[in-house]
Amino acid sequence: MPNWLNDAVFYEIYPQSFYDSNGDGIGDIEGIIQKLDYVKGLGCNAIWLNPVYDSPFMDAGYDVRDYKKVAPRYGTNEDLVRLFEAAHAKGIRILLDLVPGHTSDQHPWFLEAKKAAENEYTNRYIFTKTVWDAPPEYRMMCGLCERDGNYMVNYFSSQPALNYGFYDVTHPEWQLPSDHPDCQKTVDAIKDIMRFWMDKGADGFRVDMADSLVKNDDEKIATAKIWRSVREMMDAEYPDCAMVSEWCSPERSINNAGFHMDFYLDHYGNGYSRLFRFGEWGDLAVFNKNGKGNLKAFTDEYLPNYNRTKENGYICFITNNHDMPRVTAYLDKQAIKLVNAFIFTMPGVPFLYYGDEIGMRYQKELVSKEGGYSRTGSRTPMQWNSGKNLGFSESDEPYLPVDRNADAPTVENQKDDPDSIYRVVTDMIALRHKYADLHGNGELEFMTDGSSLPFAYRRGDMVMYFNPTGEYFEIDTRYNGDVVYKIGQAEIADGKIKMQPQSFLLVNA
C-alpha cells in the first residue's frame, strides 16, 4: 500500500472546464499547470484528472479513441508529462482516468473488429453470430458494420464493450469464457496502457466502471481476478502507484479485487445518499436542517464495510463528482459547511470536486454537451474571478456557460470571506493534515447509535460533534478538551456540548 495515500486529499479536475490557457473556450493541460499553486493552496496533495485521451467526445472523453495520445484540444503527450513533473515538484500526485470497459466506436481496435474478415481484433469486442441474434438481456447495436453480428455496448451506442469474456457462458456460439486467450489479450492491452502512462510519471488511475469487465459475472468473481492481477503487476513494478475504483462495493473492490481505494458513490437510498441527498432534493438527508434524516441508515451500511476493509484499503468520500448534481442543488450554505467538516474528518481518502470549495451551483436545464445530459450542469467552467467568463476563458463562446447570476461564487470573492465554504474547506483540509488521528487510517468510533440527531464520532483524541438540525441541542459529554474548530455557534460548558442549529465542534480530548 503506498504510504502517501494515508495523508492524501484529492482534487478532481474536469479538464475541459478548469482553465483555458489559449482562449479556445476549452480548458487544457497548460491551464492546469498554471493553477497547480491554487490546488496546493487548498491543501490538496493529489489530483484525479478526468480523461484527457484522444476522443470524439460523444461521452466527454469516456469514449477513448487512442489511449496513448492526449486529445489535441488539451495539448500533447509532452504537455501531460510536463504536468506530471510540475505537480511532483510541488508535492502533488496525479491519477489519470482509466476507461477499461469500452472504447469509442472510432478506436482502431473496433474499426478492425467491425470487418467481416477475421483478424487480430475480431474478439477484442463482443459480437453475436448474426444481426438477427439480439438477446434482450444485453445492450446491443447492429446494422452499423459489414460484420454480420450485433455488438455489445457498455452504455452509449458509441461505446462498444471490450471483451473480457463471460463468467457464465449462456450463448456458447458467440460468448467466450473469461479465461480464453483472446480475453486475456484484452487484459494485457489494458496493462500495457497503464504501464505506458506510469512510465511517463502518472501516479496511478481512477478506474471507470471497474466492475463492468467480465459479463454474466454477478458476484464479480472473474472481474475481481483481473483486477487482482493488475494489482500484482503494480505492486511488483510500480509500488508507489495507486488505483481507486468506481465500484461502491468495498469488500469486492478492495478485499477481493485489490483496489487501494473505492469511491462511496451517490446511489439513491444508500448511505451516501442518506447523508447528503436523500428525499425530494435532499429534504430527508441527515444534513438537511429539517432534522428528518436517519443517520442509522448510513452507519448500518458504512460501518460494516469500513470494518471489513480498513486493513486493506480506503473508502473514499467525495464532495461531488462529474456524474451527479452538485450538493448546492440539495442543501443550503450552512449545511454544506457541515458536510465538508464531515467528509474531511472521516477515515479514508477524501476527494474534492473542482468548484465545490467555492459552492458552485448546479446549473439546471442546460442543453446536453458531450454526452452530459443531466450531468452537464455539474460540469460548467470553474469560476475564478469577476472577469470575462468568470476568469475561465477569454473566448467569446466557452464550450459551456458560466454562472450568469450576479452573486455567482468565484475564488476571488470567496477566498478571503471568513463566512465562505472555501474557508471551511481549506481549514478542514489543513486540520486533517495536521492531526494524525484524522488521517486516512485513523480509528473511528461513533458515539451515538444514530437513532436521533445530533451525532458525534471519535477518531483517536479528536471528537467531532454535529448538529445538522434546525434546533438547539445540549449533549452530555465526558470529554472536556480543547475546542480546535467550530462552525456556527457551539461550545463546551457545564459538562455539556451546547450546539445552536447547524453547528459543528471539533474537540481535542
C-alpha positions in Angstrom: 0.0 0.0 0.0 1.5 3.4 -1.0 2.2 5.3 2.2 1.3 8.6 0.7 -2.4 7.6 0.5 -2.8 7.9 4.3 -2.5 11.7 4.2 -3.8 12.2 0.7 -6.6 14.7 -0.2 -7.6 14.6 -3.9 -8.9 17.4 -6.1 -10.9 16.2 -9.1 -10.2 18.2 -12.2 -12.6 18.0 -15.2 -10.0 19.3 -17.7 -12.3 20.9 -20.3 -13.8 23.1 -17.5 -10.9 24.0 -15.3 -8.9 26.8 -17.0 -8.5 27.7 -20.7 -5.0 29.0 -21.3 -5.2 29.6 -25.0 -8.6 31.2 -25.5 -10.3 28.5 -27.5 -13.1 28.1 -24.9 -12.0 24.7 -23.6 -9.8 24.0 -20.6 -6.4 22.5 -21.2 -3.3 20.9 -19.7 -1.4 24.1 -19.7 -4.2 25.7 -17.8 -4.0 23.0 -15.1 -0.2 23.6 -14.8 -0.8 27.3 -14.3 -3.3 26.6 -11.5 -1.2 24.0 -9.5 -0.4 26.5 -6.9 -4.1 27.1 -6.3 -4.6 23.3 -5.9 -1.7 23.2 -3.4 -3.1 26.2 -1.6 -6.4 24.3 -1.0 -4.3 21.7 0.9 -4.8 19.1 -1.9 -1.8 17.0 -2.5 -3.2 14.8 -5.2 -5.3 15.2 -8.4 -7.7 12.9 -10.1 -7.8 14.1 -13.8 -10.8 13.1 -15.8 -9.9 11.6 -19.3 -7.5 13.6 -21.4 -7.1 11.0 -24.2 -7.9 11.4 -27.8 -11.7 11.1 -28.3 -14.6 12.1 -30.5 -16.1 13.3 -27.2 -19.5 11.6 -27.5 -19.2 11.0 -23.8 -16.9 13.7 -22.5 -13.8 11.7 -23.3 -15.0 8.4 -21.7 -15.2 7.2 -25.3 -11.5 6.7 -25.9 -10.2 6.7 -29.5 -6.5 6.4 -28.6 -5.4 5.6 -25.0 -1.8 6.6 -25.6 -2.5 10.0 -27.2 -3.6 13.2 -25.4 -6.6 14.9 -27.1 -5.2 17.8 -29.2 -7.7 20.2 -27.6 -5.9 19.6 -24.3 -2.3 19.6 -25.6 0.2 16.9 -26.3 1.7 13.9 -24.6 4.7 16.1 -23.8 2.3 18.6 -22.1 0.9 15.9 -19.9 4.4 14.8 -18.9 5.1 18.5 -18.0 2.1 18.4 -15.8 3.3 15.3 -14.0 6.7 16.9 -13.5 5.3 20.3 -12.4 2.9 18.6 -10.0 5.5 16.3 -8.5 7.8 19.3 -7.9 5.0 20.8 -5.7 4.3 17.5 -3.9 1.2 16.7 -5.8 0.4 13.2 -7.2 -1.8 12.7 -10.3 -4.1 9.8 -11.1 -5.3 9.6 -14.7 -8.7 8.2 -15.5 -8.6 4.7 -17.0 -11.6 3.5 -19.1 -11.1 -0.3 -19.4 -14.6 -1.4 -20.1 -15.2 0.1 -23.5 -13.7 2.3 -26.2 -15.0 4.7 -28.7 -16.5 3.1 -31.8 -13.8 5.1 -33.7 -10.9 3.3 -31.9 -8.6 1.4 -34.3 -9.3 -1.8 -32.5 -13.0 -1.5 -33.1 -12.6 -0.5 -36.8 -10.7 -3.7 -37.3 -13.2 -5.8 -35.3 -16.1 -4.5 -37.5 -14.6 -6.1 -40.6 -16.1 -9.3 -41.9 -12.7 -10.9 -42.4 -11.3 -12.4 -39.2 -8.3 -10.6 -37.8 -6.3 -9.9 -34.7 -9.1 -7.8 -33.2 -12.1 -9.9 -34.1 -12.5 -11.0 -30.5 -11.4 -7.7 -28.9 -15.1 -6.8 -28.6 -18.3 -8.8 -28.1 -20.3 -9.7 -31.3 -23.2 -12.1 -31.7 -23.1 -14.5 -34.6 -25.6 -12.7 -36.8 -27.5 -9.4 -36.8 -30.7 -11.4 -36.2 -29.2 -12.7 -32.9 -30.0 -10.0 -30.3 -30.6 -11.4 -26.8 -32.8 -8.9 -25.0 -30.8 -9.2 -21.7 -27.9 -7.4 -23.3 -27.5 -3.8 -24.6 -26.7 -4.4 -28.3 -26.2 -2.4 -31.5 -26.5 -3.7 -35.1 -26.5 -2.7 -38.7 -23.6 -0.4 -38.5 -20.8 -2.5 -39.9 -20.0 -5.1 -42.5 -19.5 -7.8 -39.9 -22.6 -10.0 -39.5 -23.5 -9.6 -35.9 -24.7 -7.3 -33.1 -22.1 -5.8 -30.8 -22.5 -5.2 -27.1 -22.1 -1.7 -25.7 -21.4 -0.7 -22.1 -23.7 2.3 -22.2 -23.9 4.8 -25.1 -24.2 3.4 -28.6 -20.7 4.8 -29.4 -19.1 2.7 -26.6 -18.6 -0.9 -27.7 -17.7 -3.1 -24.7 -14.3 -4.7 -24.7 -14.3 -8.4 -24.4 -13.1 -9.9 -21.1 -15.3 -12.9 -21.6 -18.2 -14.3 -19.7 -18.2 -15.9 -16.3 -21.4 -17.8 -17.0 -21.4 -18.7 -20.7 -25.1 -18.8 -21.8 -24.6 -18.5 -25.6 -21.5 -20.6 -26.4 -21.9 -19.8 -30.1 -20.6 -16.3 -29.5 -19.6 -15.9 -25.9 -16.0 -16.7 -24.8 -15.1 -17.8 -21.3 -13.2 -15.2 -19.3 -10.0 -17.4 -19.4 -10.0 -17.6 -23.2 -6.6 -16.4 -24.6 -8.3 -13.6 -26.6 -9.9 -12.3 -23.4 -6.5 -12.4 -21.7 -5.2 -10.3 -24.6 -7.7 -7.6 -23.7 -6.4 -7.6 -20.1 -2.8 -7.4 -21.4 -3.7 -4.5 -23.6 -5.1 -2.5 -20.6 -2.0 -3.3 -18.5 0.1 -2.1 -21.4 -1.8 1.2 -21.4 -1.3 1.6 -17.7 2.4 0.9 -17.9 2.7 3.5 -20.8 1.4 6.3 -18.6 3.0 5.2 -15.3 6.4 5.1 -17.1 5.8 8.7 -18.1 5.0 9.8 -14.5 1.4 9.1 -13.7 0.8 8.0 -10.1 -1.9 5.6 -10.9 -5.5 5.6 -12.0 -9.1 6.2 -11.2 -10.9 3.2 -12.9 -14.1 3.9 -14.7 -16.9 1.3 -14.3 -14.4 -1.0 -12.7 -17.0 -3.8 -12.2 -18.1 -3.9 -15.8 -15.4 -6.1 -17.3 -16.5 -9.7 -17.4 -20.1 -10.2 -18.3 -22.6 -12.6 -16.6 -20.4 -12.2 -13.5 -23.0 -11.3 -10.9 -20.7 -11.9 -8.0 -17.8 -10.2 -9.8 -15.5 -13.2 -9.3 -13.8 -13.2 -12.7 -13.7 -9.4 -12.8 -12.0 -9.3 -9.4 -9.5 -11.8 -10.6 -8.5 -9.5 -13.4 -8.0 -6.5 -11.1 -6.1 -8.7 -8.6 -3.7 -9.5 -11.5 -3.4 -5.7 -12.2 -2.7 -5.0 -8.5 0.1 -7.7 -8.6 1.6 -6.0 -11.6 1.5 -2.6 -9.9 3.0 -4.0 -6.6 5.8 -5.5 -8.5 6.6 -2.8 -11.0 5.0 0.5 -9.6 4.6 0.0 -5.9 4.1 3.7 -5.2 1.2 4.0 -7.7 -2.4 3.6 -6.7 -5.9 2.8 -8.0 -9.3 3.9 -7.0 -12.4 2.2 -8.3 -15.7 3.4 -9.5 -17.5 0.5 -7.8 -19.1 1.4 -4.5 -18.7 -2.1 -3.2 -15.7 -2.0 -0.8 -15.5 -5.7 0.0 -15.5 -6.7 -3.6 -13.3 -3.8 -4.9 -10.8 -3.6 -2.0 -10.7 -7.1 -0.4 -11.3 -9.2 -3.5 -10.2 -7.1 -6.4 -7.2 -5.5 -4.8 -8.0 -1.8 -5.3 -6.3 0.6 -2.9 -9.4 2.7 -2.7 -13.1 2.6 -3.6 -15.5 5.5 -4.1 -18.5 5.9 -1.8 -20.9 6.9 -4.6 -24.3 8.6 -4.5 -26.7 5.7 -5.3 -30.2 6.6 -4.4 -31.2 5.3 -0.9 -27.7 4.2 0.0 -25.6 5.5 2.9 -24.0 8.4 1.0 -27.4 9.4 -0.3 -29.0 9.2 3.1 -26.3 11.7 4.4 -26.4 14.4 1.7 -29.1 13.9 -0.9 -32.0 11.6 0.1 -35.6 12.6 -0.5 -37.1 15.3 -2.7 -33.9 17.3 -3.4 -32.4 16.4 -0.1 -35.3 17.0 2.3 -34.7 13.7 4.1 -30.9 13.9 4.2 -29.1 13.8 7.5 -27.5 17.2 6.8 -30.8 18.9 5.9 -31.7 21.2 8.7 -35.3 19.9 8.8 -34.0 17.2 11.1 -35.7 14.2 9.4 -32.5 12.5 8.4 -31.7 8.9 9.5 -28.0 8.6 10.4 -28.5 4.9 11.4 -29.3 4.1 7.7 -25.9 5.4 6.9 -24.0 3.8 9.8 -25.7 0.4 9.4 -24.3 0.3 5.8 -21.0 2.1 6.2 -19.5 0.7 9.4 -19.6 -3.0 8.5 -17.9 -2.1 5.1 -15.4 0.1 6.9 -14.5 -2.5 9.5 -14.1 -5.3 6.9 -11.9 -3.3 4.6 -9.9 -0.8 6.7 -6.8 -3.0 6.9 -6.7 -3.4 3.1 -7.7 -0.1 1.7 -9.7 3.1 1.9 -13.4 4.0 1.3 -13.4 7.4 -0.4 -15.9 10.1 0.4 -16.5 12.6 -2.4 -17.9 16.1 -2.1 -19.4 15.5 -5.6 -18.2 14.3 -8.9 -18.8 14.9 -12.6 -21.7 12.5 -12.8 -24.2 13.9 -10.2 -25.8 17.3 -9.4 -23.7 19.5 -7.1 -24.7 19.4 -3.5 -25.8 23.1 -3.8 -28.9 21.7 -5.5 -29.8 19.9 -2.3 -28.5 21.8 0.8 -28.1 25.3 2.0 -24.7 27.0 2.6 -24.5 26.3 6.3 -25.4 22.6 5.7 -22.7 22.4 3.1 -20.1 23.7 5.6 -21.1 20.8 7.9 -20.9 18.3 5.0 -17.3 19.4 4.4 -16.4 19.1 8.1 -17.8 15.5 7.9 -16.1 14.5 4.7 -12.7 15.8 5.7 -12.7 14.3 9.2 -13.9 10.8 8.3 -11.5 7.8 7.6 -10.5 7.0 4.0 -9.2 9.3 1.3 -11.4 12.3 0.6 -12.0 13.8 -2.9 -12.9 17.4 -3.5 -14.6 18.1 -6.8 -13.5 21.3 -8.6 -15.6 24.3 -7.7 -17.2 22.7 -4.6 -14.7 24.6 -2.5 -16.5 27.8 -3.5 -20.0 26.5 -3.6 -20.5 26.5 -7.4 -24.1 26.0 -8.3 -25.6 23.1 -10.2 -26.9 24.7 -13.4 -30.2 23.1 -14.3 -31.7 22.6 -17.7 -28.6 23.2 -19.8 -28.6 21.6 -23.2 -26.6 18.4 -23.1 -23.0 18.8 -24.1 -20.6 15.9 -24.9 -23.0 13.3 -23.6 -23.5 15.1 -20.3 -27.4 15.3 -20.3 -28.5 15.9 -16.7 -24.8 15.9 -15.7 -24.0 18.9 -17.8 -25.0 21.3 -15.1 -22.2 20.0 -12.8 -19.5 20.3 -15.5 -19.6 24.0 -16.1 -16.4 26.1 -16.1 -14.6 26.9 -13.0 -15.3 30.3 -11.7 -12.1 32.2 -10.9 -12.8 35.9 -10.7 -15.1 38.7 -11.9 -13.5 38.9 -15.3 -14.7 37.6 -18.7 -16.4 34.2 -18.3 -15.6 34.5 -14.6 -11.9 34.1 -15.4 -12.2 30.7 -17.1 -11.6 31.8 -20.7 -11.0 34.8 -22.9 -13.2 33.1 -25.6 -16.4 34.8 -26.7 -18.1 31.4 -26.5 -16.8 29.0 -23.9 -17.9 25.4 -24.6 -20.3 25.7 -21.6 -21.7 28.8 -20.0 -20.6 30.0 -16.6 -23.0 31.0 -13.8 -24.5 34.3 -15.0 -26.1 35.3 -11.7 -24.8 38.5 -10.1 -23.9 36.6 -6.9 -22.0 33.8 -8.7 -19.4 32.4 -6.3 -15.8 32.8 -7.5 -12.4 32.1 -6.0 -11.9 35.9 -5.9 -15.0 36.7 -3.9 -14.8 33.6 -1.6 -11.2 33.2 -0.8 -11.0 35.9 1.8 -14.5 35.7 3.1 -14.5 34.3 6.6 -18.1 33.1 6.2 -17.4 31.2 3.0 -17.5 27.5 2.1 -13.9 28.0 0.8 -12.8 28.9 4.4 -14.3 25.8 5.9 -12.9 23.5 3.2 -9.3 24.8 3.4 -9.5 24.9 7.2 -10.7 21.3 7.5 -8.1 20.0 5.0 -5.4 21.8 7.0 -6.6 20.2 10.2 -6.7 16.8 8.5 -3.1 17.1 7.6 -2.1 18.5 11.0 -3.6 15.7 13.2 -2.6 12.1 12.5 -5.8 11.0 14.1 -7.7 12.5 11.2 -5.6 10.7 8.5 -7.0 8.0 6.3 -6.3 5.0 8.5 -7.1 6.6 11.9 -9.6 4.7 14.1 -13.3 5.6 14.1 -15.9 5.2 16.8 -19.5 6.6 16.5 -20.5 7.8 20.0 -24.3 7.7 19.2 -26.4 4.9 17.8 -27.7 7.1 15.0 -31.4 6.8 16.0 -31.5 10.5 16.6 -29.6 13.7 15.9 -27.2 15.4 16.8 -24.4 12.9 16.5 -20.7 12.5 17.3 -17.8 10.3 16.5 -14.3 9.9 17.8 -11.0 9.4 16.0 -8.2 8.9 18.4 -8.1 12.0 20.6 -10.3 14.0 18.2 -14.0 14.2 18.7 -16.4 15.6 16.2 -19.9 16.8 17.2 -22.5 17.6 14.6 -25.9 19.3 15.0 -27.2 19.4 11.4 -30.7 20.2 12.5 -32.5 23.5 12.8 -32.9 23.2 16.6 -30.8 23.8 19.7 -29.4 20.8 21.5 -27.3 20.0 24.5 -25.2 16.8 24.7 -23.8 15.4 27.8 -20.1 14.7 27.4 -17.2 13.0 29.2 -14.8 15.0 27.0 -13.7 18.4 28.2 -10.8 19.0 25.9 -9.8 22.0 23.8 -12.0 23.3 21.1 -10.0 23.0 17.9 -12.5 24.3 15.4 -16.2 25.2 15.2 -18.8 26.1 12.6 -21.7 28.1 13.7 -22.3 28.6 17.5 -21.2 25.7 19.7 -19.3 25.4 22.9 -18.4 23.2 25.9 -19.9 24.5 29.1 -21.1 22.9 32.4 -20.1 19.4 31.2 -22.3 19.7 28.1 -21.8 20.4 24.4 -24.2 23.2 23.7 -25.0 23.4 20.0 -27.0 26.0 18.2 -28.8 25.0 14.9 -26.5 23.8 12.1 -23.3 23.8 14.1 -20.1 21.7 14.4 -17.5 21.3 17.1 -14.1 19.7 16.8 -12.6 18.9 20.2 -9.1 17.6 21.0 -10.0 15.5 24.0 
